Amino acid sequence: MSTDGSRRSRRDAAAQPSSRRPARRGSGGESSSSRRSQTRRRRSRAFLGGFALVVGALAVVGVVGAAAGTAQGPRATDVQVDPAAAVAASGSRLIVTTTQSLEKVDPSQVTVSPATPFTIDTSGRNVGVRFTLPLFDDTEYTVTIDRLVGVGGGPASTVTETFRTPPIDLYLLRRGESGDQIFRTDVGANSAVPVFTNDHIEDYRATSSHLVVSVRTPEDRAELIVTDLDGQNARTLKLPGNGYVTNLQSADRGELIGYTYSDKALSAGSGRESALYTASLKPDAAQEDPTPVTVSGDDPRVAEWRFVPDTDSILLLTFDGRLSLTSSSGGDPVALGTALTIDGIARGSSHAVVDRPDGLAEVDLTDGTESPLVAPDQDLGRIASVTPLPGEGSGTLRTFSQVEDNTRVLGSTIVHVTQDGMATPLLEVPATDAVIQTCASPSGRYAAVLTAPDVVANRYDAYQLPLPANLETRIIDITATDPADAVVSMLTGFDASWCQVPPK
């Protein structure tokens, strides 16, 4: 029994594989793990070879594409422009990105239609067209850049881009027995939308992103309220004291405003009267003290003043008739002689129209030179006001009164007078109505003419800035080929946001 058991045990043991037994060899003597390793290497070599072929093919395609692009010259790959911003303010840009880094583009290579002043800058693959004046609203513009050449040479190309500007809006103020209201509307008077209401609004200004509103509280205190353009997120600005705010204005740049301030309690020897201050509309400056504008001389009271467009400078006229140009804090003043009034400074221009004791003059604020204001080519009556139009050489908008025997007014005429004196009448106002103010839109395409109808019976209100109770604003297209078609609409209200100063 023991012998048979031992045999079975040996047979059973022989049937079990030993962990020490060498692995079986296949044909050629290779193990299965070696075969797997070689298979992986062959696949890796095949993948790398295929990848190299793909990379090589893509490189060839890239070289061919680059060669083809160079052969065709620079082409536009992207265009950036904000038409709404281009209508609202100067300085907007159209930026074209091309397929190649560019040689510097000269202004002579660029055409803008309809024509408007511009500057050019070139950087890498980008060329920028900066519009130095606001563009006309609701107008299709075409910008053509000719003879574009890449830095590496090659043929020249032409890029043409077209965009359309949106219709322009404006704000107006209405006073009423149940409260005063600022509303926004289009020039056609088709969509008036209230944006701000207060019991007593003296004046307001609209900047690129804010409304700043001068009000009187029920306690008869002055307040300056700043809101978004839709009237939301109201906050108040710190004032110099408890007094009166007048002649509110806003700069074209930097969210900066200015105003004249007078203390409520004045005496012969104390108190501030018609002192000029500036203030920032930036949210983090809400509780900062306003900045006084230092005025030298025996009489520092400011009768009239203007922000100089596209700068932080101020042109001011004191009560004793001294005209000077200063910084926004009153530093580095430049004396410009004497004057009776400041008629205006055109946006996009360095020329101011002032009324000198010997007549109207145009003053270049860059060097102080001046020349008499050009006379119209026809006799239109007695000149009542002058509004410079945006841009160099754009002429003026003038109000002429027809007077009989130096006593009786027969009517008024709003006239566009070009730089060479050519006069084009745009609007006739009857003798029963009074022309109170004329303002130009940012682009100079329109004028807002404020009139008081039936002025004899049109009673003035009791505001600090008193005005007739019934006021109308006519929107005129200055560019109309037929003066009979110049009047676009008539709006109820005053103080159009295009105006740089309040009515007077």
Disulfide bonds with the S-S distance in Angstrom:
Cys439-Cys499 1.94
